[in-house]
């Protein structure tokens, strides 16, 4: 990305990360206000970030480092306030919902915590065709579903499960089976089902990506390809997300980035790399 857009993306990322950490990593989510760290409960911290967001968009003086860095880019890139609000709503769902009965419920969560960020980022990337927003929405769900499969053990350790209860019932699994981390046929089938669902959203994103905006959205496509590689590695490992955290090595991410950039910018197909 050009320097200004890169700085804007980093500012958005830092703000969104701080909001997310208020719930996910409460011990590390002290808000730095006027040079002083203020310890808050997760619920109180989210209320504080709601107010900080209001200040950022109203032209007031933000109190956090993240708000100060984000504010200049709001008008420069016409960043959508509603998307930031949806993100906070999604993070707030982690305080209220420890389980999701159906995929429809989980999908609403994904739209808030992931697709909302994509809708912010596409304004920075730029686009001509409004369908780019649909691309950001579908890709956001795909990325979040990939994260959910990878993080099953970590989420359970925090008392949360993002695997819909209806899917557990469909495959005859319990949360205890997932906590035990034994790849029984039922557990493997359950995780394969989650991966296949993520694949459908990657494909949907690919289909709706406007051709005229491909170059503008190359950074998003690189992220999509890196996460798709993560999904494939989970599948290749026979869905073993229990014995280790499945990752894409930095060197492999670099190769994917270069290949994707050349494919998009020059409209060519790079040979696949083992």
Number of C-alpha atoms within 10 A of each C-alpha: 13 7 8 12 17 13 15 22 20 15 21 25 16 17 22 19 14 22 25 22 19 24 21 18 12 15 13 12 22 19 22 14 12 11 10 9 11 12 15 16 14 23 12 12 22 22 14 15 21 17 12 20 21 15 16 21 19 11 12 12 13 22 16 18 16 22 21 16 19 24 23 15 19 19 11 12 17 11 21 16 14 12 20 23 17 19 23 22 16 20 23 22 15 15 13 8 12 14 16 18 14 14 15 11 12 17 14 13 25 23 22 25 25 24 28 25 21 25 23 23 24 21 17 24 21 15 18 10 13 10 14 26 22 19 25 26 23 27 27 27 28 29 25 20 26 23 15 20 23 24 18 21 22 16 16 16 11 10 10 17 21 21 22 18 17 13 18 19 11 12 16 14 18 14 14 10 15 20 14 10 16 15 17 12 11 17 22 17 18 20 26 17 14 18 22 15 15 25 19 13 20 22 13 17 23 15 12 15 21 20 12 12 17 17 20 19 24 20 18 20 22 20 17 20 19 23 21 19 17 21 26 16 17 22 17 10 10 14 22 21 22 18 9 9 14 18 15 16 10 9 9 13 19 14 13 18 19 14 19 24 19 14 16 20 12 10 12 12 11 13 8 7 8 3
